[in-house]
Amino acid sequence: MTTPPNPPRPAAHVSLRTKLLWVAAFYFASGFPFGIATELLPVYYRQRGVSLTDIGLLTVIALPWTFKFLWAPLVDRIGTYKRWLLAVQVGLAATMLGLLVADPAGAMPLLWIVLLAMATLSATQDIVVDAYTIRLLDTREYGAANGMRVTAYRAAMLVAGGVLLAAAGRLGWPTIFVLAAGLMLVLTAISFTVPSGDIPRAAAHGGLRDLVEPLRELFTLPAAAAVLVFVLTFKLGDISLIPMTKPFWVDRGFSTESIGAASTVGIVAAISGALVGGALTTRWGIFTALWSLGLVQALSNLGYWAASQLPAEQSVLYGAILLEQFTAGLGTAAFLSFLMSLCSKRYAATQYALLSALFRVGGIIAGAISGAITEHVGYATYFFVTFLLALPAFSLLPWVRRSVPD
């Protein structure tokens, strides 16, 4: 049966406050495995003697987050969102337990398998929660919702890359991985209370058409080519910076407790930035927030460049992390509102997966070679290059403005 062009959204009559609580639950669960992969494990790798080159190459495990659009049509038309969510969360708990036996010092092939499974399941979870959220919200609610979204996501990363990391020095890595799996199962239990999200879907055609139709609709946007290049490049500097930040602090002689404590404070700053960014996006509108907060986000990369020139002191550690995390929260809230505004309700899962794949692909390429580049040129030069990578996107703003809703 063919669905109407604008299918009804789940719980459209529900208050914004209730919607925000659902968004918070979704994105805490979404951010936790990503925090394990990007915040916790790089410190674990370095302490286990993994080289910077190999740490950079391990960012390739982010490929499922980039290519999730390939199976996003399945989420758009098969089963319910709740069933998808419960299945992938149980699988994520299993992969976190798998880290107990996937020691990078002696079982690197097994580590790759576990990490790729974790990334694939996490990417699928992202598809589910993104699709549900887009259908749940009205455009005028995007600013507030994305502030809450980034807040919950960063709170999960705080637990993964701050609390658990700080505890690793006392409890040991095996205990940390067991605790991570246990928390993922708690999140699975919470998901049982979430409404099913069993709503009318886009018509299923089968094969490539389920992917081509949402993509074709994106190309009907005004200045579509400029918009897609902008999506590709807007977060490039920010994403390229991340793989080398934790190894940088390890090599500067900071302990896991110090790095974990600073990361915890940094994620609180990111949460604050997200809330401020969401409020400013609602007040200013998506386009104004996009370029102004995006520019501040780009400038923050220079904080790490400055830190590489300064003595290895606690104030430098906290200052660089606080600046980068707060401004990342500002820019992310505006950028996610922009991405949501480009998606139709009908193809929410597939279109959002396509757009998020675009902004990740450049970062994955940069991340894969980040370790080799850093070993060759040093941290200072690499951090400055990440700032330069953030600038080209702003030249596209005159065309991008034509696709941003009022």
PyMOL commands that set and color helices and strands:
alter all, ss='L'
color gray80, all
select helices_A, chain A and resi 16-47+52-66+68-70+72-77+81-98+108-136+139-171+173-191+209-218+224-234+236-251+256-284+286-299+301-309+314-342+348-377+379-389+392-403
alter helices_A, ss='H'
color red, helices_A
deselect
rebuild
show_as cartoon
